[in-house]
Amino acid sequence: MKKLLIINGRIIDPANKKDLKADILVKDGKIAQIGKGLEKKHKTDEGIEIIDAKNKVVCPGFVDIHVHLREPGREDKETIKTASRAAAKGGITSVVAMPNTSPVGDNQAVLEYILSKAKTDSVVNIFVSGSITKGETGKEISEIWELQQTGAVVVTDDGFDIQNIDVYRKAMQYCKTYDMPILSHTEDKDLSKDGQMHEGAVSSMLGLKGIPACAEDAATARIICLVEDTGHQMHFTHVSSKGSVDLIRLAKSKKLNITADVTPHHFSLTDEAINNYDTYAKVNPPLRSEDHRKALLKGLKDGTISVIATDHAPHLWTEKEREFDQAPPGIVGFETMLPLVISNLVDKKVLSMKEAIAKMTVNPSKILKLKKGTLSKGADADITIFDPKAKVKIDRTKFESKGQNSPFHGMTLNGVVTETIVNGKIIVRDGELVE
């Protein structure tokens, strides 16, 4: 493997509290050295490749702990290959695949298939999750130990929520035995049943059945009670409501083992995006009103929400071009994550650049105990280089993902990934995939 030298960049590595202008030397797929003046020492090394990162940020590759690869079962929507290419284009070097595939990832065979396919088809690091219950039915607990031994780094019934609180409590006790974190899709189905969007003024105007914020709040509260009872680790994913943010903040103040993430679409948009029955803005949990969006921003700012994850959920355009109540919920997120973070968080002073990068690198890695998200010497050379001031006009027809279901189409945002490096190999160069 060639040596790689990245020069003149602003290196931001929150894991090591670094923010400086320096060079990075990569050797044998690992971070070999970070320092000033490395160009003079190594520019004549045999076979070395040099990337000039002047006026750009150089940071650990982004780690996305909530994605839907659709394979196996729905390769018409997305494949491991297309998803990995889209992730790389967005500067994401590691992803955690959700288990709501077909068949469900509740057993060794499905997880082994994904991991095996990833070795041959993926250009990024793919980690897998397993389902908490068999078939994600919320009734019978999966063989957690078997899933962990196969490679699962977390378990979740994402796409659903376990409605039987006794089953959930037993699952948490079981997972605690194996130190297996749980990722919670938090939803009370009795309250959200048949809902199409956030319950509020916009849903009333459009005549669509709403999903009240309390559907998320009530489920969050009961799970926090279980965490307090069992002491087990819980990560709340795609948090969308003010009540949930407040409850998680209170739970963290009590030192409960709880963390949370938010998606770029939830901190960027409100239910106003659905004004014209735009199915591309239909997602679960739904885009909510401005007071909820502001609560998410506050949660990001004060650390209640420590992770940004995309919930990348590709669908066919034929599925989205249906009546609103017939269209599936979901938004693709890989190729818009960085521009939304820069434009709506960093540029608007919600987060500093270092804080934003931490929520996409070291923080998710720590929660799931992944050896990623750092530029420490000897670490895997997963590196993202981006220009925070470069403008990009979002064009979903040019996505690497098979899914084009993005409500951000046509928006002009700041922040462009120019290089993505995975285990020392350049996957994206000058903003384009290396074929």
VENMOLIN-V11140 format. One line per field, one symbol per residue. phi: phi as a letter, one per 20 degrees, with the letter a starting at -180 (. if undefined). psi: psi as a letter, one per 30 degrees, with the letter a starting at -180 (. if undefined). Layout:
BEGIN
phi: ???
psi: ???
END
This chain:
BEGIN
phi: .ffccddmeeeccggdldbbeadcddblmcfeacremffffcfeffmfdddedgmcedbggfddebbdemdeocffeacgfffffffffenedbcdefeeecfffdbffffffffffffededcfddcddefdfmlemddfffgffffffpfdacadgnccfeeffffffffffffgdldfdddedbeffeegmfdbgfrfffffemdfedffffefffffffgfffffemefcdedkfcdfffgffffffffemfeccbccegffedccfffegdlfffdebcfffdfffffffffffffengddcdcelgcfcfffffecggfefffqcfcgedgfgffffddffemfcfgffffgfdcffffffdleecmbdfgnfgeecdcbdfdfecefcffdfffffdecfegnfdcdocfdcccclndfecclncfee
psi: kklkkklgljkjieeghkjljalkkkkhgljekklkgfeeeffgkkgkkkkjhkglkkllkkjjgjljffklehffelleeeeeeeeefggkfkljklghajlkigleeeeeeeeeeeeffkflkkllllkelkghfgekklieeeeefffkflklhkflkjfjfeeeeeeeeeeeeghjlkkjjjkjfeefkgkflkjaeeeeefgkkljkffeeeeeeeeeeeeeeefglkkjklhkfleeeeeeeeeeefgglikllllleeefflafffgehhjffgkljllkaleeeeeeeeeeeegfejfkkkehjiklkffefhlkeffkkkkkkfegfeeeeeeefeefggelleeeeeefgdeeeeeeghkiaglgkkflkijkkkljffkkkjkjffgkfkfkgikfgkfkklkjkkekkkjhfkjekkhgkkj.
END
